[in-house]
């Protein structure tokens, strides 16, 4: 494929973006092709080594914030058929909307519950350590009880460290969750755009 064909295919995938932004991205890819041409490749070879224009455009669109990507969708005028279908299909889409809303609220509740539960276990392990050390301090004269309380305190410290690691891992997973969800939504919008 020639350089012009490559850039035209990419332009078609990027339509809906501001013209100056499209031109900036196309200039970047045109410069990449020109560099390969300077190395002695033909236009066809230069475009073959590069990724497909659709894939390159998808990467560009993935970097856009989700609200801009949604605004990029073309506005379609609704006629009476669309309004009629919306009303007639309301018994299906309203429960589906409520289901999705319930799942989102349930996921948030689960996240808060897990983090709260792990935080509670950390506080409980800290309390157990304090209680075992206090018991060991009071019963220094009674060697078996002193050793039992000290060993239990050391064991509780180990449990506390494991809980802290678990809390840290859960926090990282739940902090990345919104980014993964937004990326998933972006892919939906980009695919929808390509299949129109």
BATORVEX-480244 format. One record per atom (N, C-alpha, C, CB): x, y, z; residue in one letter. Coordinates in steps of 0.2 Angstrom, whole numbers, plus 5000, padded with zeros to 4 digits. Each point is the difference from the previous one (the first is absolute). Last residue first. Glycine has a CB too. Layout:
BEGIN
XYZA
...
END
This chain:
BEGIN
490350035059X
499550044998X
500050004992X
499950075011X
501749835005X
499549964997X
499450034997X
500449925008X
501550195004X
500249974994X
499549964997X
501149995005X
498350125015X
500250054995X
500249964993X
500350095009X
499449795011X
499350024997X
500150054994X
499549985011X
502449955002X
499849954995X
499350024997X
500649915007X
500350235009X
500450004994X
499849954995X
500950045007X
498049985014X
499850064996X
500449994993X
499850075010X
500649775007X
499449994997X
499850064995X
499649945011X
502450075001X
500149954995X
499349994996X
500949945006X
499250195013X
500350044994X
500049954995X
500750075007X
498649855013X
499550044997X
500350034994X
499450025011X
502149865002X
499549954997X
499450044996X
500349925009X
501350205004X
500349974994X
499649964996X
501150005006X
498250085015X
500050054995X
500349984994X
500050085009X
500049775009X
499450014997X
499950054995X
499649965011X
502550005000X
499849954995X
499350004997X
500849935007X
499950235009X
500450014994X
499849954995X
501050055007X
498149935015X
499750054996X
500450014993X
499650065011X
501349795005X
499449984997X
499750054996X
499849935010X
502250095004X
500149994992X
499349984997X
501249965002X
499050065022X
500250074997X
500049994992X
500650045011X
499049775002X
499450045000X
500250074997X
499549945010X
502349914993X
499549974995X
499450055000X
500449885003X
501250185013X
500350014993X
499549974995X
501149995004X
498349985018X
500050074999X
500250014993X
500250035012X
500049754997X
499350024998X
500050074998X
499649925008X
502550014999X
499849974994X
499350024998X
500849915002X
499950165019X
500450044995X
499849974993X
500950025008X
498349875011X
499650064999X
500450044995X
499750005012X
501349804993X
499349994997X
499750064999X
499949895005X
502050125007X
500249984993X
499349994996X
501149955004X
498750085019X
500350064997X
500149994993X
500550045011X
499049775002X
499450054998X
500250064997X
499449955010X
502349914997X
499749974994X
499450044998X
500449895004X
500850185016X
500350014993X
499749974994X
501150005007X
498049955014X
499950074999X
500350024993X
499950025013X
500549764996X
499350014997X
499950074998X
499549915007X
502450055005X
500149974993X
499350014996X
500949925004X
499250155019X
500450054995X
500049974993X
500750045010X
498449825006X
499550054998X
500350064996X
499449975011X
502049854999X
499549974994X
499550064998X
500149885005X
501350185013X
500449994994X
499649974994X
501049995007X
497950025014X
500150074998X
500550004993X
499950045012X
499749754999X
499450034997X
500150074998X
499349925007X
502549995005X
499949974993X
499450024997X
500649905004X
499750185017X
500550034996X
499949974993X
500850025010X
497949895007X
499750064998X
500550044995X
499450015011X
501249774998X
499450004996X
499850074997X
499649895007X
502250105009X
500249984993X
499449994995X
500949945005X
498650125018X
500450054997X
500249984993X
500450045011X
498649805002X
499550054998X
500350064996X
499349965010X
502149875000X
499649974994X
499550054997X
500249895005X
501250185015X
500349994993X
499649974995X
501049995006X
498550175015X
499749934998X
500349994993X
499050015007X
501550195003X
500349955005X
499849934998X
499950095009X
499450114979X
500749984999X
500249955004X
500250124997X
497549994997X
500249935003X
500749984998X
498849974998X
500350254996X
499749995007X
500349935003X
499050074996X
501649994982X
500350045004X
499849995007X
500150094991X
498949804991X
500749975001X
500350045006X
500149964988X
497850115005X
499949945004X
500849975001X
498849984995X
501050214991X
499850025007X
500049945004X
499350094996X
501149874982X
500550035003X
499950025007X
500450044989X
497849884998X
500549945002X
500650035003X
499649944990X
498850225003X
499749955005X
500549955002X
498850024996X
501750124986X
500050045006X
499849955006X
499850114993X
500049804985X
500750015002X
500150035007X
500350014988X
497549985003X
500249935003X
500850015002X
499149944992X
499950254997X
499849995007X
500249935003X
499050074997X
501549974980X
500450055005X
499849995007X
500150084990X
498749804994X
500749975001X
500450055005X
499949944988X
498050145005X
499949945005X
500749975001X
498849984996X
501150194988X
499950035007X
500049945005X
499450114995X
500749824983X
500650035002X
500050035007X
500250034988X
497849895002X
500549955002X
500650025002X
499449924993X
499150244998X
499849975007X
500449955003X
498950034997X
501550044981X
500250055005X
499849985007X
499950094991X
499349784991X
500849995001X
500250055005X
500149964988X
497750065006X
500149945004X
500749995001X
499049954995X
500450234992X
499850015007X
500149945004X
499150084997X
501249904980X
500650055003X
499850015007X
500250054989X
498249824999X
500749975001X
500550045003X
499749944990X
498250165006X
499949955005X
500749965001X
498849994997X
501050184986X
500050035007X
500049945005X
499450104996X
500349834982X
500750035001X
500150035007X
500050024988X
497949895006X
500449955001X
500750035001X
499349924993X
499150235001X
499949975007X
500449955002X
498850034999X
501250054979X
500350055005X
499949985007X
499850094992X
499349774991X
500750005000X
500350055005X
500049964988X
497750045010X
500249945003X
500850005000X
498949944997X
500150234991X
499950015007X
500349945004X
499050084998X
500949894979X
500550055002X
500050025007X
499950054988X
498449815004X
500749965000X
500550055001X
499649924992X
498250175006X
500149955006X
500749975000X
498749985000X
500850144981X
500150055006X
500049965006X
499350094994X
500249794987X
500750025000X
500150055005X
500049994988X
497849935011X
500549945001X
500750035000X
499249924995X
499250234998X
499949995008X
500549945002X
498850055000X
500949994977X
500450055003X
500050005007X
499650074991X
499149774998X
500749994999X
500550065003X
499749934989X
497950085012X
500349955005X
500749994998X
498949955001X
500150204984X
500050035007X
500249945005X
499150084997X
500749864980X
500650045001X
500050035007X
500150024988X
498049855005X
500649964999X
500650045002X
499549934991X
498350165008X
500049955005X
500649955000X
498850004999X
501050184985X
500150025007X
500049955005X
499550114997X
500049904978X
500549955003X
500250025007X
500549984989X
497950154998X
499849935000X
500549955003X
499450024990X
501150215008X
499449995004X
499849935001X
499650124997X
502149944988X
500350015007X
499449995005X
500850084995X
498749914982X
500449945002X
500250015007X
500449974988X
498650215002X
499549955001X
500449935003X
499250054990X
502150135003X
499650025006X
499549945002X
500250134998X
501049864982X
500549995005X
499650015007X
501050034993X
497850014987X
500149935001X
500549995006X
499949984988X
499650245005X
499549975003X
500149935002X
499250084995X
503050055001X
499450014997X
499449965004X
500650004989X
502050115015X
499649955001X
499350024997X
500649975011X
502150094983X
499350035002X
499549945001X
500350104993X
502449915012X
499549974995X
499450035002X
500649894998X
502250165006X
499350015002X
499549984995X
500450105007X
502249804997X
499550054996X
499350005003X
500749974990X
501649995025X
499549964996X
499550054996X
500149915009X
501650165006X
500349994993X
499449964996X
501250005004X
498750045020X
499850064996X
500149994993X
500250075010X
500649775005X
499349994999X
499750064996X
500049945011X
502350064994X
499949954995X
499249994999X
501149945004X
499750215012X
500150034993X
499949944995X
500850085005X
498949865018X
499550054998X
500150034993X
499950035012X
501849824997X
499349974999X
499550054998X
500349905007X
502350154989X
499649995006X
499349984997X
500650095007X
501649844978X
499550065002X
499649995006X
499950024988X
501749825002X
500350055005X
499550065001X
501149974995X
498349854990X
500149975007X
500350065005X
500149884995X
499850164981X
499350015004X
500049975007X
499550004989X
502549974998X
499950075001X
499350015004X
500750034989X
499849755004X
500450025005X
499950085002X
500949914996X
498050014985X
499749975007X
500450025006X
499549904993X
501350154985X
499550045002X
499649985007X
499850034988X
501949835002X
500350065003X
499450055002X
501049984992X
498349824998X
500349995007X
500350065003X
500249884996X
499050144982X
499449995005X
500349995007X
499249954990X
502350054991X
499750075002X
499550005005X
500350044989X
501649775011X
499450014996X
499750075002X
499849884998X
502850095007X
499449965002X
499450034995X
500449985012X
502150024979X
499650035005X
499449965001X
500450114996X
501049824987X
500449995007X
499650035005X
501150004994X
498150034984X
499949935002X
500349995007X
500049964988X
500350245000X
499350005003X
499949935003X
499650094992X
502449954996X
500050055006X
499349995004X
500850084994X
499649814985X
500349975006X
500050045006X
500849954992X
498250144989X
499649945002X
500449965006X
499649994988X
501450205002X
499450025004X
499749945002X
499950104993X
502649865004X
499550034995X
499450025005X
500449934990X
502250085019X
499449954999X
499550034995X
500149965012X
502050144998X
500149964993X
499449964999X
501250015001X
499250165017X
500449945001X
500149964994X
499750005012X
498850184988X
500750035000X
500549945001X
499650115004X
498149844998X
500250024993X
500750025000X
498850034997X
500349945024X
500249944997X
500150014993X
499349945008X
500150255003X
500649975003X
500249944997X
499850065010X
498150034985X
500650034996X
500649985003X
499350104998X
498849825013X
500149974993X
500650034996X
498749975000X
500750125021X
500349945001X
500149964993X
499449995012X
499650224988X
500750015002X
500349935001X
499850115005X
497949904992X
500350014994X
500750015001X
499050064996X
499749915023X
500149944996X
500350014993X
499049955006X
500650245008X
500549965003X
500149934996X
499650055011X
498850104981X
500750034999X
500549955003X
499550125000X
498249845005X
500249984993X
500750024998X
498850014997X
500350065024X
500149935000X
500249974993X
499249995009X
500250244993X
500649995004X
500249925000X
499750105007X
498349974982X
500550024996X
500749995004X
499350084994X
498749895017X
500049944995X
500750024996X
498749984999X
500650185016X
500349945004X
500149944995X
499450045010X
499650164982X
500750015002X
500349945003X
499850135001X
497949874994X
500449994994X
500850015002X
499050044993X
499349865025X
500150074997X
500549994995X
499750065011X
498949724992X
500450045005X
500150074996X
500649895004X
498149964985X
499750015006X
500450045005X
499349904999X
501749924984X
499650064999X
499550005006X
500049984988X
501949865008X
500050065005X
499550054999X
501249985001X
499049834984X
499949975007X
500050065005X
500649894996X
499950164982X
499349985000X
499949975007X
500049984988X
502250095007X
499550065001X
499349985000X
500850064993X
500849775003X
500150025007X
499550065001X
501249965001X
499049964977X
499649955005X
500050025007X
500349914992X
501050224993X
499250014999X
499649955004X
500250044988X
502249955012X
499850065003X
499250015000X
501250054998X
499849774989X
500149995008X
499750065004X
501049934997X
499150094979X
499549955002X
500049995008X
500149944988X
501750195003X
499350044999X
499449955003X
500550074990X
501749835007X
500050055006X
499350035000X
501250025000X
498749754988X
500450064999X
500050055007X
499850004987X
500049725010X
499650065000X
500450065000X
499149945006X
END
